[in-house]
Amino acid sequence: MWQEDYRKKCISAEAAIKKLQGMRRIVVGHACSEPTTLIDALVDQKTLFDKLEIVHMVAMGKSAYTAPEMAAYFRHNALFAGGSTRAAIQANRADYTPCFLYEVPRLFKNGCLPVDAALIQLSRPDAHGYCSFGLSNDYTKPAAEAAKVVIAEVNDQMPRTFGDNFIHVSELDYIVETSVPLLQMARAAIGDTERAIGGYCAELVDNGSTLQLGIGGIPDAVLLSLADKKGLGIHSEMFSDGVVDLYEAGVITNQNKTLHKGQMVVTFVMGTDRLYKFIDDNPKVAFYPVDYVNHPAVIAKNYKMVSINACIEVDIMGQVSSESIGYKQFSGTGGQVDYVRGASMAEGGKSIIAMPSTAKGGTVSRIVPLLQEGSAVTTSRNDVQYIVTEYGIADMRGKTLKARAQALVNIAHPNFRSELAEAVEKRYKER
């Protein structure tokens, strides 16, 4: 019986961390599913390790292992830079590995990044001995499948969620039982700029569309602007509380989807207790690994697929930088390109890159003649379709370089349009 197996595998967090001695690389559960009890125990027992490599994407916890005094014991390898890891990456105490999010599971499975151990957080087992990955399937489930050792923090506060989102007790090596609050992400502030951007994005969303949304004020503002739409669906890398509002208002029905009709498909969620209660034991929400949810060929199966993502700056050719500010790694590629390409391939699909027209209190234009030196091009000029600011929509498809540039000048902040227009004229004047 699985119950006996479960009891035999239960140990303390401290004892579980000792099982990692001699290992070179561990993968940590993603985002709000980060196993915080295990991570705290890992940091407490730092002297057991010599530059243990810790791999994950968005870290929502303290990330104490990236502190300067931890450099002898741990080395973080970020597949996406977050607020708690950014400083370590920029100081070269941690590394950044560029990747498309949908390809991360392949890195673990094909030996590019062999996984010695996976530290994950799960729900309590059901009557058949299956634990749910709860808030995050993404790369977390594939990492557990690829790992030599799986250590699970089984938290009775973790929701039980559906889809291809379960692991049996027999597949766990060690279990640490906990009852701790889940990490949360508060709703972003929405100002006039975000509302204006949300309104323009909503103009591009037809009734019956299937949506992918990112994180932050702009995606939340888009959701607020969709209240008069009908029959929308969700196929998204992630979503947060705003989706619950539209579902309960009857705007999101998932009934027009051509893939997983009737269900919201997602690979992880980040939000508050309201969201976590909504997804708990809810068959209308289905979690799948990211190499399925974010695969462009899968995304493209959704009729009227609309992807909406943010960026840092755009140059006048339409090149989009979403992850670095000059040489400083700020975030990561994540799933942006996965969805830009998938939505572009979908019948009736649209991909949208949205951003405020300025940064630094209005003193810097986000539409620029040239990207900052060192900035990564996240979405290429060949992939980009719509660019949206609070001043309107620029459609890049089928336009010459000069026409693209002029379209972008038109949605730049008025304070910067004249100098951008001069840059366009200088660049494209006849010689």
Buried (B, 14 or more C-beta within 10 A) or exposed (E): EBEEBBEEBEBEBEEBBEBBEEBBBBBBBBBBBBBBBBBBBBBEBBEBBEEBBBBBBBBBBBBBBBBEEBBEBBBBBBBBBBEBBBBBBBEEBBBBBEBBBBBBBBBBBEEEBBBBBBBBBBBBBEEEBBBBBBBBBBBBBBBBBBBEBBBBBBBEBBBBBBBEBBBEBEBBBBBBBBEBEBBBBEBBEBEEBBBBBBBBBBEBBBEBBBBBBBBBBBBBBBBBBBEEBEBBBBBBBBBBBBBBBBBEEEBBBBEBBBBBEEBBBBBBBBBBEEBBEBBBEBEBBBBBBBBBBBBBEBBBBBBBBBBBBBBBBBBBBBBBBBBBBBEEBBBBBBBBBBBBBBBBBBEBBBBBBBBBBBBEEEEEBBBBBEBBEEBBBBBBBEBBBBBBBBBBBBBBEEBEBBBBBBBBBBBBBEEBBEEBBEBBEEBBEEE
